Amino acid sequence: MVFGDGGKRRSASSPLVRPWLWVAFAAVLLASGALLARLAIRNHFARRSPQLTPVDVSAHEKAALERKARVEPAAIVAFAPLPDQLPLIDRSGRDAYGYPLSYVDRAALRSLLGRGKYQELSQYMERFEADAEADFHNEYRIHDAVDAFETPERTLDASFDGWVAATPNSFAPWLARGAHRYALGFAERGEQLAAKTDAENFAGMEAAFALAFADLDHALRLNLRLMPARRNQIRIAFVGSRHRAELDAMCKLAFEVCPACFQPRATQQWALEPRWGGSYEKMARAAKAASPALNPRFRQLPGYELIDRAAVLAAGDDYKGALVLDQQAVALGDNADFLLSRARHLARLDDAAGALEAINRALELRPQRTDLLLFRARLYTRKEFRDYQAAHADMLLALRLDPADSDARALLRTVAQGLDYLAGQAQQRGDLSNALRLLDESMDLFPNNAVEQRRNALLASGFRGTPDELTALERAANAAPHDFYAHQRLDYALSQSAQWQRIVTMWSAFITENPSEGRAYYERAGTYSHMAKPEAARADATRACELGVSVACARAALTP
């Protein structure tokens, strides 16, 4: 929960599928237990097989299924490339409040964690904290760095534990694991109203919050000035039950440690919302207590009351009234939370263009916020745009940042089906390469045999296996040394007669010309598998995964 700104062809007669995709899928299910498997299989086939008898489960068992599903990745997505320096995306200049426009590359930090680069992670986190302590205008750097790890994926538990073991005297792994466990608490609870939430969901939330709070306490013992640790403890206090009485004291201490920091003040505003037991009067008093002389950004604080009132109106379908309040908030200054609220209500009023303008501005301010990316991705799927390629780009980045995000899980199929539709249009135009690329993007999000078979049928279209056809495909590939799909069609043709060495030679030459094309390594890995060269296959699959080919990551893990 975000509290704002705060395979390879086998033979001519074999099915043209990548069966290991489903092996990977099954492995994920098995690792999650029988209950999750039942839920995932039921969801996967429900729309395709209406005759399937529904699984009869109790409400309690259903809640257990859903809890397990929420902590699993919605899709297997390759990590971002490993950074070779401080993962800070440079943008020159500062905003109207004196904050630098450069921002932390959260995806790169996730990549470092996934690849076990624990020493580098701690060094980078310590650098971001030092920047924030030296100048409060840099506060977003350490907060964004910590938010990179605010994901409930159970598969990351071992990585966080490994990081703690590798650098136990650094605050960084304790702080990051605390953020992970905070997210896990929300995944345990779910998003239903309290009256519709299973008691074990609340118990799971409190247990995860307790572990998170302990990690954050440990981080603070190592560095008392860690504002993300204090911020996350405030978030736990107003959502959970164990520390609620300590909320005011937590806020007061955070403000004493960093009087000019905006993030803890904004978090206090969320904490004082009526839905969490506060009131609008308390929100207004807290906002007024923050002096703009310390930080002119404090003038934005009353906007949090406005957007919460807007949310209440929107819940009653008064989107026009909500929009009036949104505009008042936006007038207080550039703030991604206010712009997101405005974008949501414009979209509900069918002003898709206005919503896109607002969310684009929000992403300029906060470029790697998952909630903003996913809102824009969904907006792109609307009939006014139907820009499924833009939606795909936002979805991939969001999944790199948090593969277990519930909004991403809900949007995957829609974007994948949109890409399938665009691929059909490209095929009708005779644009084979573009059709194949779109199907590949669809498979990135929602791998399945139907799209895989359709994709391979495109590769095979018009090919009858005559020597003249093979010569023509080879000539076309040679004439286009950077055209991946021209080479892939030749690969298909050669594979029909098991000419594996010729395929390897072809891809090796292509890789020489295009060393960053991960899909070429992936295709060569499949060829090496047919040649019974598992070590070479694994090396190529690993390299493809490193270069961002998501489907290759599963192959690298499964190659014996």
ROPADREN-825205 format. One line per field, with one value per residue (C-alpha): x, y, z; residue in one letter; residue number from 1. Coordinates in pm, 1 decimal. Layout:
xx (X/...)
yy (Y/...)
zz (Z/...)
r (a/...)
k (NUM/...)
//
This chain:
xx (0.0/141.8/105.4/212.3/492.1/567.2/1232.1/1337.2/1175.3/1235.2/1170.0/938.9/683.2/705.4/471.1/627.7/619.2/853.2/746.8/990.0/775.6/512.7/774.0/873.7/509.6/453.5/766.7/633.6/303.5/464.5/686.1/377.0/193.3/-115.7/-357.3/-192.2/-171.7/-545.6/-613.3/-367.1/-481.8/-842.8/-777.2/-563.7/-820.5/-1142.5/-1200.9/-1079.0/-1274.4/-1626.9/-1713.3/-1450.6/-1611.7/-1533.1/-1319.3/-1539.8/-1358.0/-1470.5/-1441.0/-1155.0/-969.8/-1030.0/-870.8/-567.1/-543.2/-558.1/-294.8/-53.6/-122.7/-58.3/304.4/390.9/521.3/248.7/500.3/864.0/1044.4/1416.3/1609.2/1735.2/2102.9/2345.8/2473.4/2848.2/2822.9/2587.4/2238.2/2126.3/1960.6/2097.1/1870.0/2025.5/1871.5/1642.5/1268.2/1088.3/1158.7/1532.2/1508.6/1740.7/1573.0/1807.3/1646.1/1734.8/1713.5/1500.1/1504.7/1885.1/1873.9/1631.2/1875.6/2161.1/1950.9/1840.5/2199.5/2335.1/2550.7/2514.6/2831.2/2748.9/2391.5/2498.8/2752.4/2495.5/2230.2/2477.7/2567.9/2203.4/2153.9/2464.8/2331.3/1999.7/2167.9/2391.6/2096.6/1728.4/1659.6/1807.1/1553.5/1382.0/1701.1/1707.0/1328.1/1318.8/1606.0/1415.2/1088.3/1263.9/1239.6/878.9/745.6/579.7/751.6/823.2/1090.8/1303.2/1313.4/1640.0/1797.8/1718.2/1850.2/2166.0/2211.1/2176.2/2432.6/2675.0/2673.1/2521.9/2683.0/2523.9/2176.7/2095.7/1983.4/1781.4/1606.3/1535.9/1408.4/1183.5/1030.1/982.8/811.7/592.3/470.2/423.8/194.4/-38.2/-28.1/-130.8/-420.7/-552.9/-757.4/-1109.7/-1298.3/-1232.8/-1577.3/-1499.6/-1145.3/-1058.4/-925.2/-609.3/-537.3/-518.5/-307.0/-66.5/-49.6/32.9/299.6/467.7/443.8/608.2/905.2/923.1/915.3/1197.8/1411.3/1344.6/1436.1/1764.2/1838.6/1770.7/2009.9/2275.3/2173.1/1925.8/1875.0/1718.4/1401.0/1269.7/1283.5/1088.8/844.4/772.6/726.7/467.2/294.4/287.8/154.7/-150.4/-244.4/-165.4/-278.9/35.4/195.5/-103.9/-68.0/289.2/195.0/214.5/546.7/687.9/589.5/727.4/1063.5/1084.8/1024.1/1293.7/1547.0/1474.3/1261.2/1264.0/1192.0/866.7/820.5/744.4/504.1/317.4/306.9/156.6/-117.0/-208.1/-201.1/-447.7/-712.1/-1054.4/-1041.5/-743.7/-905.2/-798.1/-997.5/-979.2/-934.8/-622.8/-490.9/-538.0/-366.6/-69.8/-35.3/-46.2/221.3/476.2/646.5/711.7/1011.9/1181.9/1074.0/840.5/712.5/520.2/265.3/143.9/43.1/-320.6/-362.4/-372.4/-694.9/-835.3/-757.4/-895.5/-1219.6/-1212.9/-1182.6/-1487.9/-1690.1/-1569.7/-1682.9/-2030.4/-1986.5/-1948.8/-1647.4/-1706.9/-1703.0/-1391.5/-1223.3/-1285.2/-1100.7/-824.0/-769.3/-740.9/-474.7/-284.9/-283.8/-74.0/224.1/368.9/287.2/250.8/-13.9/-239.8/-188.2/-270.6/-594.7/-682.1/-595.9/-818.3/-1120.6/-1067.4/-1058.2/-1386.4/-1535.5/-1413.0/-1155.7/-884.3/-664.8/-675.2/-602.3/-302.6/-168.9/-196.1/-35.0/244.2/327.7/317.9/567.4/793.9/804.7/832.3/950.7/966.5/657.4/478.5/128.6/177.3/317.2/31.2/-233.6/-87.9/-61.5/-430.6/-514.6/-329.3/-558.5/-871.8/-1055.5/-941.0/-578.9/-545.3/-170.9/-85.5/284.4/310.1/111.0/356.0/653.9/497.4/391.7/740.7/902.4/634.5/686.9/1061.0/991.5/728.9/637.9/377.9/180.4/-191.6/-278.0/-17.1/-162.9/-508.0/-381.4/-153.6/-412.1/-565.3/-233.5/-127.2/-454.5/-416.0/-71.1/-215.6/-472.4/-205.2/-3.7/-302.8/-330.3/39.9/5.0/-282.1/-60.5/210.1/440.2/575.5/858.8/632.2/372.4/637.5/771.8/423.6/362.0/695.3/585.2/259.4/453.7/664.8/354.7/135.5/319.9/88.9/93.0/-175.8/29.6/348.2/190.4/55.6/400.4/567.9/301.6/407.1/769.3/665.0/428.7/499.5/785.4/766.3/1122.8/1256.0/1624.1/1527.9/1331.2/1621.8/1857.8/1621.7/1591.5/1968.6/2012.5/1757.6/1935.2/2274.6/2133.8/1997.6/2269.6/2071.4/1727.1/1660.7/1344.0/1503.3/1757.8/1492.6/1304.7/1627.7/1674.9/1329.3/1399.9/1733.1/1586.7/1342.7/1636.0/1823.0/2109.4/2207.2/2568.7/2465.3/2218.6/2487.8/2720.8/2447.6/2359.5/2725.6/2778.5/2463.3/2577.3/2911.4/2721.1/2457.2/2615.9/2328.3/2050.1/1948.8/1700.7/1987.0/2158.0/1825.7/1777.6/2134.2/2076.3/1788.5/2011.2/2282.3/2018.7/1943.0/2314.8/2332.1/2557.1/2389.5/2672.8/2672.3/2292.5/2291.6/2558.3/2361.5/2031.9/2194.8/2336.1/1997.4/1839.2/2100.3/2015.4/1648.1/1489.6/1245.6/1160.4/1531.7/1557.5/1342.0/1544.1/1871.2/1734.0/1600.3/1890.2/2061.9)
yy (0.0/334.8/634.8/873.7/1108.7/956.2/-2235.3/-2354.5/-2556.0/-2928.9/-3061.4/-3015.3/-3244.0/-3117.3/-2859.0/-2517.4/-2430.6/-2349.4/-2613.9/-2487.3/-2177.1/-2392.6/-2581.7/-2247.8/-2162.2/-2496.1/-2449.4/-2121.3/-2287.3/-2581.9/-2352.3/-2171.2/-2483.3/-2667.6/-2394.3/-2132.9/-2382.1/-2438.1/-2065.5/-1988.4/-2277.2/-2184.9/-1820.1/-1911.1/-2132.2/-1974.4/-1752.7/-2008.8/-2307.9/-2212.1/-2578.4/-2617.6/-2705.3/-2431.8/-2529.6/-2546.6/-2374.3/-2220.6/-1847.6/-1917.2/-2131.5/-1872.4/-1607.9/-1833.6/-1881.5/-1509.9/-1434.9/-1675.2/-1534.1/-1175.8/-1249.8/-1422.7/-1235.6/-1161.7/-1217.8/-1320.3/-1003.4/-966.2/-735.5/-404.1/-394.4/-383.7/-33.9/22.8/341.9/516.7/437.5/795.2/904.8/1246.7/1537.6/1879.2/2154.1/2185.7/2228.5/2532.3/2415.4/2363.9/1984.9/1824.9/1681.8/1379.8/1069.8/725.7/435.1/202.4/-68.2/-78.3/-122.0/-412.5/-563.3/-540.0/-717.4/-990.6/-1059.6/-1060.3/-748.3/-674.6/-473.6/-237.4/-203.0/-98.6/148.3/311.3/329.3/485.9/742.3/837.4/875.7/1091.1/1314.6/1353.2/1431.6/1691.3/1870.3/1800.8/1888.0/1543.0/1363.9/1184.3/996.9/781.7/747.7/632.5/393.2/233.6/230.4/16.7/-269.4/-211.2/-525.8/-831.0/-1096.7/-1396.4/-1506.3/-1211.6/-1318.7/-1508.6/-1214.0/-973.3/-1221.7/-1263.3/-887.2/-858.4/-1136.1/-975.4/-624.0/-651.2/-330.2/-119.8/21.2/-44.4/-411.6/-368.9/-64.4/-235.5/-555.5/-344.1/-188.2/-534.7/-665.3/-354.5/-432.4/-793.9/-680.9/-514.7/-819.9/-1034.5/-803.2/-754.2/-462.3/-550.0/-351.7/-466.6/-628.8/-847.1/-938.6/-1278.1/-1265.7/-1449.9/-1171.9/-925.4/-1165.6/-1203.0/-827.3/-766.7/-1039.3/-891.0/-540.5/-659.6/-797.9/-479.6/-258.5/-459.1/-422.0/-48.3/-18.3/-197.4/37.6/337.5/204.9/212.9/561.2/772.5/1012.4/758.9/934.7/640.9/421.4/678.1/730.8/358.8/321.4/599.4/414.9/93.1/277.8/427.6/113.0/-153.5/-179.7/-228.7/114.6/340.2/514.1/608.1/787.6/1146.2/1083.6/923.1/1220.4/1469.8/1288.3/1271.5/1645.3/1711.7/1500.6/1676.2/1988.6/2072.8/1726.3/1702.0/1324.3/1269.0/1565.0/1421.8/1081.6/1242.6/1387.2/1036.9/911.8/1179.6/1101.8/1019.7/666.5/596.1/747.3/1106.7/1405.6/1689.5/1929.1/1738.8/1735.4/2112.9/2179.4/1960.7/2130.8/2474.9/2374.2/2314.8/2645.9/2722.5/2921.1/2585.3/2438.9/2617.7/2274.9/2269.4/2497.9/2183.8/2003.8/2128.7/1956.9/1617.0/1704.6/1825.8/1505.8/1291.5/1490.1/1442.9/1066.9/1069.9/1258.1/1021.0/723.2/874.8/921.4/1298.7/1319.0/1681.2/1785.0/1575.3/1743.9/2089.3/1984.4/1822.0/2146.6/2336.8/2090.3/2108.7/2488.5/2456.8/2335.1/2046.0/1725.7/1378.6/1272.2/1563.8/1507.6/1137.1/1219.9/1468.0/1216.2/950.9/1176.5/1318.6/962.4/883.0/1187.8/1051.1/1327.4/1082.9/1352.1/1560.0/1253.4/1169.4/1523.1/1510.4/1167.6/1258.7/1556.8/1336.4/1099.8/1388.4/1469.9/1109.1/897.8/551.6/539.8/213.7/346.2/628.0/394.1/148.7/419.9/549.5/197.0/139.4/478.9/387.1/84.2/300.4/334.4/694.9/577.9/200.6/255.7/-91.6/-51.9/247.5/49.5/-238.7/-10.8/123.6/-225.1/-368.9/-95.7/-128.4/-505.3/-455.7/-231.0/-453.9/-780.4/-859.5/-536.0/-613.8/-349.0/-494.4/-841.5/-712.0/-532.4/-798.1/-977.4/-656.0/-521.5/-860.3/-898.6/-546.7/-633.7/-949.5/-731.0/-493.9/-793.8/-912.4/-572.0/-573.4/-921.1/-806.7/-524.5/-776.7/-630.9/-962.5/-824.0/-583.8/-856.7/-1084.8/-808.4/-732.2/-1098.2/-1109.2/-815.3/-993.0/-1300.4/-1082.5/-1013.0/-1319.1/-1623.5/-1890.7/-2160.7/-2002.3/-1690.4/-1896.5/-2117.3/-1813.1/-1656.9/-1967.1/-1992.3/-1643.4/-1752.5/-2047.7/-1852.3/-1915.6/-2153.7/-2493.5/-2611.0/-2584.0/-2501.0/-2179.5/-2059.0/-2131.6/-1942.5/-1645.7/-1634.4/-1653.1/-1371.2/-1159.5/-1213.5/-1128.6/-811.2/-699.3/-766.7/-586.2/-734.4/-987.5/-1123.5/-1182.7/-1398.8/-1570.4/-1675.5/-1825.0/-1997.6/-2151.1/-2272.8/-2428.3/-2595.0/-2792.8/-2999.2/-2984.7/-2773.3/-2666.7/-2571.8/-2339.5/-2174.6/-2126.2/-1974.1/-1739.6/-1618.0/-1580.6/-1350.0/-1156.4/-1117.8/-980.7/-705.5/-666.9/-751.6/-599.0/-796.1/-1035.9/-1224.0/-1350.0/-1506.7/-1659.4/-1818.5/-1948.6/-2095.9/-2298.8/-2424.7/-2527.4/-2726.1/-2923.4/-2985.5/-3125.2/-2843.0/-2745.0/-2526.8/-2314.0/-2301.2/-2183.6/-1919.1/-1776.2/-1786.3/-1610.3/-1341.3/-1295.7/-1257.5/-998.8/-807.9/-789.7/-1094.1/-1199.1/-1539.5/-1627.4/-1590.1/-1896.9/-2093.2/-1998.9/-2128.2/-2452.8/-2552.2/-2844.5)
zz (0.0/-99.0/122.0/-142.3/-192.6/22.3/-2615.5/-2915.6/-3195.6/-3160.8/-3508.9/-3803.1/-3642.5/-3283.8/-3131.7/-3158.4/-2788.9/-2506.4/-2252.9/-1992.4/-1957.7/-1799.2/-1598.5/-1449.6/-1387.2/-1217.6/-1007.8/-874.9/-791.3/-616.2/-414.7/-295.3/-184.8/-296.4/-197.6/-417.8/-703.6/-690.7/-698.5/-978.6/-1198.1/-1144.5/-1234.2/-1536.3/-1701.3/-1577.6/-1882.2/-2133.5/-2005.9/-1901.8/-1855.4/-1581.9/-1249.4/-996.5/-699.0/-392.1/-108.3/218.0/280.7/521.9/269.1/-0.5/220.1/264.1/-111.9/-169.5/93.8/-72.8/-417.3/-307.0/-213.4/-542.2/-849.7/-1101.8/-1382.3/-1420.6/-1526.3/-1584.2/-1357.4/-1483.9/-1589.2/-1298.9/-1226.5/-1227.5/-1023.9/-784.2/-920.6/-961.5/-1284.5/-1358.9/-1446.4/-1421.6/-1214.3/-916.1/-871.7/-734.2/-378.3/-429.5/-456.0/-716.8/-1025.6/-1032.9/-886.8/-756.9/-1000.6/-791.3/-1058.8/-1042.8/-665.1/-708.9/-957.9/-708.4/-446.0/-686.1/-787.1/-434.3/-460.6/-91.0/-30.5/-315.6/-192.9/153.8/16.3/-212.7/59.0/298.2/32.4/-20.2/353.6/382.6/104.3/288.1/618.9/455.4/290.6/352.8/-12.9/-90.2/131.8/-155.4/-241.0/70.8/79.2/-283.3/-220.3/67.7/-126.8/-390.1/-141.9/-37.4/-200.9/-40.8/-254.8/-34.5/-280.6/-163.7/202.0/155.0/-28.5/253.2/509.8/301.9/289.3/666.4/713.1/467.5/618.3/967.8/1090.7/819.2/871.9/505.0/507.1/827.1/684.4/351.7/513.8/733.8/422.5/269.7/581.3/598.9/245.4/346.3/625.1/376.9/150.5/445.7/523.4/170.0/40.5/150.9/413.3/767.5/797.9/494.8/600.6/749.4/1105.1/1002.6/754.7/1041.7/1244.9/951.3/909.7/1275.6/1272.1/964.6/1109.9/1432.2/1236.0/1029.4/1338.6/1496.5/1182.1/1171.6/1540.4/1472.8/1182.3/1407.5/1670.8/1399.3/1280.4/1474.5/1181.5/943.5/834.1/623.6/934.8/1136.1/849.0/816.3/1190.1/1173.6/889.2/1090.6/1396.3/1229.8/1037.2/1294.4/1653.6/1862.6/1831.9/1771.8/2107.7/2017.7/1695.2/1821.6/1995.0/1679.5/1467.7/1718.5/1731.6/1351.9/1326.9/1590.2/1400.9/1071.3/1114.5/741.2/599.8/405.1/392.0/763.0/759.3/460.1/630.0/938.7/719.1/595.8/955.7/1068.2/807.5/956.3/816.9/1044.3/1351.5/1297.9/1178.7/932.0/1221.3/1331.0/974.8/949.1/1282.9/1190.5/853.1/1012.6/1265.7/990.0/915.3/545.5/665.7/725.5/393.4/148.1/39.5/370.1/200.3/20.5/340.3/348.5/11.5/180.6/355.4/23.4/-165.4/115.4/106.8/-270.5/-223.5/3.1/-259.2/-530.5/-321.6/-351.0/-728.4/-699.9/-929.9/-1023.4/-661.1/-606.7/-900.0/-753.0/-436.9/-641.3/-826.6/-500.8/-387.3/-717.1/-689.2/-372.7/-575.7/-773.9/-586.2/-737.6/-484.2/-575.5/-948.5/-914.9/-734.9/-1009.5/-1282.7/-1124.7/-1107.6/-1457.3/-1586.5/-1410.3/-1582.6/-1919.6/-1963.5/-2064.1/-2219.0/-1900.4/-1689.8/-1907.2/-1879.5/-1499.6/-1461.7/-1703.2/-1483.8/-1174.1/-1335.7/-1425.1/-1054.8/-929.9/-1226.2/-1069.2/-850.8/-920.8/-853.1/-1104.3/-1370.9/-1334.1/-1343.0/-1669.5/-1809.8/-1743.3/-1890.2/-2210.0/-2252.0/-2271.4/-2599.7/-2631.3/-2666.7/-2708.1/-2686.8/-2566.5/-2643.7/-2411.4/-2152.9/-2195.0/-2127.8/-1807.5/-1700.0/-1744.2/-1538.1/-1269.1/-1256.2/-1222.2/-927.3/-762.4/-938.9/-672.3/-706.1/-699.1/-959.2/-1195.0/-1147.1/-1240.6/-1551.7/-1703.6/-1915.0/-2050.3/-2178.4/-2317.1/-2508.0/-2644.4/-2775.7/-2933.7/-3109.3/-3243.0/-3359.1/-3560.8/-3725.0/-3811.4/-3959.1/-4178.8/-4307.2/-4389.0/-4122.2/-3996.0/-3781.2/-3595.0/-3539.2/-3391.3/-3168.6/-3034.3/-2959.5/-2778.5/-2565.0/-2491.1/-2382.7/-2153.0/-1947.9/-1990.4/-2129.8/-2267.8/-2531.6/-2749.1/-2818.5/-2850.5/-3117.2/-3297.9/-3289.4/-3429.0/-3699.2/-3808.4/-3824.3/-4038.2/-4263.9/-4631.3/-4560.0/-4731.9/-4677.9/-5032.8/-5092.0/-5270.1/-4968.4/-4737.1/-4967.2/-4976.0/-4596.4/-4560.0/-4809.6/-4624.0/-4291.2/-4438.0/-4589.7/-4251.1/-3990.3/-3718.2/-3791.0/-3517.1/-3673.8/-4014.4/-3834.4/-3628.6/-3942.9/-4077.4/-3741.1/-3776.3/-4129.8/-4035.9/-3728.0/-3942.7/-4069.1/-3735.7/-3871.6/-3522.9/-3591.6/-3875.0/-3637.3/-3373.2/-3632.7/-3751.4/-3401.4/-3307.1/-3604.1/-3512.8/-3151.4/-3269.6/-3449.4/-3177.8/-2839.9/-2640.8/-2812.2/-2536.3/-2752.8/-2972.2/-2671.4/-2573.2/-2917.0/-2920.1/-2574.3/-2716.4/-2996.9/-2752.7/-2564.0/-2880.5/-2920.9/-2563.5/-2445.5/-2117.7/-1988.1/-2302.4/-2292.9/-1932.8/-2001.1/-2293.0/-2105.4/-1810.7/-2038.8/-2204.4/-1862.2/-1768.5/-2085.5/-1989.6/-2159.7/-1890.1/-2030.8/-2036.7/-1659.8/-1604.4/-1860.0/-1689.9/-1360.4/-1509.6/-1735.7/-1557.4)
r (m/v/f/g/d/g/g/k/r/r/s/a/s/s/p/l/v/r/p/w/l/w/v/a/f/a/a/v/l/l/a/s/g/a/l/l/a/r/l/a/i/r/n/h/f/a/r/r/s/p/q/l/t/p/v/d/v/s/a/h/e/k/a/a/l/e/r/k/a/r/v/e/p/a/a/i/v/a/f/a/p/l/p/d/q/l/p/l/i/d/r/s/g/r/d/a/y/g/y/p/l/s/y/v/d/r/a/a/l/r/s/l/l/g/r/g/k/y/q/e/l/s/q/y/m/e/r/f/e/a/d/a/e/a/d/f/h/n/e/y/r/i/h/d/a/v/d/a/f/e/t/p/e/r/t/l/d/a/s/f/d/g/w/v/a/a/t/p/n/s/f/a/p/w/l/a/r/g/a/h/r/y/a/l/g/f/a/e/r/g/e/q/l/a/a/k/t/d/a/e/n/f/a/g/m/e/a/a/f/a/l/a/f/a/d/l/d/h/a/l/r/l/n/l/r/l/m/p/a/r/r/n/q/i/r/i/a/f/v/g/s/r/h/r/a/e/l/d/a/m/c/k/l/a/f/e/v/c/p/a/c/f/q/p/r/a/t/q/q/w/a/l/e/p/r/w/g/g/s/y/e/k/m/a/r/a/a/k/a/a/s/p/a/l/n/p/r/f/r/q/l/p/g/y/e/l/i/d/r/a/a/v/l/a/a/g/d/d/y/k/g/a/l/v/l/d/q/q/a/v/a/l/g/d/n/a/d/f/l/l/s/r/a/r/h/l/a/r/l/d/d/a/a/g/a/l/e/a/i/n/r/a/l/e/l/r/p/q/r/t/d/l/l/l/f/r/a/r/l/y/t/r/k/e/f/r/d/y/q/a/a/h/a/d/m/l/l/a/l/r/l/d/p/a/d/s/d/a/r/a/l/l/r/t/v/a/q/g/l/d/y/l/a/g/q/a/q/q/r/g/d/l/s/n/a/l/r/l/l/d/e/s/m/d/l/f/p/n/n/a/v/e/q/r/r/n/a/l/l/a/s/g/f/r/g/t/p/d/e/l/t/a/l/e/r/a/a/n/a/a/p/h/d/f/y/a/h/q/r/l/d/y/a/l/s/q/s/a/q/w/q/r/i/v/t/m/w/s/a/f/i/t/e/n/p/s/e/g/r/a/y/y/e/r/a/g/t/y/s/h/m/a/k/p/e/a/a/r/a/d/a/t/r/a/c/e/l/g/v/s/v/a/c/a/r/a/a/l/t/p)
k (1/2/3/4/5/6/7/8/9/10/11/12/13/14/15/16/17/18/19/20/21/22/23/24/25/26/27/28/29/30/31/32/33/34/35/36/37/38/39/40/41/42/43/44/45/46/47/48/49/50/51/52/53/54/55/56/57/58/59/60/61/62/63/64/65/66/67/68/69/70/71/72/73/74/75/76/77/78/79/80/81/82/83/84/85/86/87/88/89/90/91/92/93/94/95/96/97/98/99/100/101/102/103/104/105/106/107/108/109/110/111/112/113/114/115/116/117/118/119/120/121/122/123/124/125/126/127/128/129/130/131/132/133/134/135/136/137/138/139/140/141/142/143/144/145/146/147/148/149/150/151/152/153/154/155/156/157/158/159/160/161/162/163/164/165/166/167/168/169/170/171/172/173/174/175/176/177/178/179/180/181/182/183/184/185/186/187/188/189/190/191/192/193/194/195/196/197/198/199/200/201/202/203/204/205/206/207/208/209/210/211/212/213/214/215/216/217/218/219/220/221/222/223/224/225/226/227/228/229/230/231/232/233/234/235/236/237/238/239/240/241/242/243/244/245/246/247/248/249/250/251/252/253/254/255/256/257/258/259/260/261/262/263/264/265/266/267/268/269/270/271/272/273/274/275/276/277/278/279/280/281/282/283/284/285/286/287/288/289/290/291/292/293/294/295/296/297/298/299/300/301/302/303/304/305/306/307/308/309/310/311/312/313/314/315/316/317/318/319/320/321/322/323/324/325/326/327/328/329/330/331/332/333/334/335/336/337/338/339/340/341/342/343/344/345/346/347/348/349/350/351/352/353/354/355/356/357/358/359/360/361/362/363/364/365/366/367/368/369/370/371/372/373/374/375/376/377/378/379/380/381/382/383/384/385/386/387/388/389/390/391/392/393/394/395/396/397/398/399/400/401/402/403/404/405/406/407/408/409/410/411/412/413/414/415/416/417/418/419/420/421/422/423/424/425/426/427/428/429/430/431/432/433/434/435/436/437/438/439/440/441/442/443/444/445/446/447/448/449/450/451/452/453/454/455/456/457/458/459/460/461/462/463/464/465/466/467/468/469/470/471/472/473/474/475/476/477/478/479/480/481/482/483/484/485/486/487/488/489/490/491/492/493/494/495/496/497/498/499/500/501/502/503/504/505/506/507/508/509/510/511/512/513/514/515/516/517/518/519/520/521/522/523/524/525/526/527/528/529/530/531/532/533/534/535/536/537/538/539/540/541/542/543/544/545/546/547/548/549/550/551/552/553/554/555/556/557/558/559/560)
//
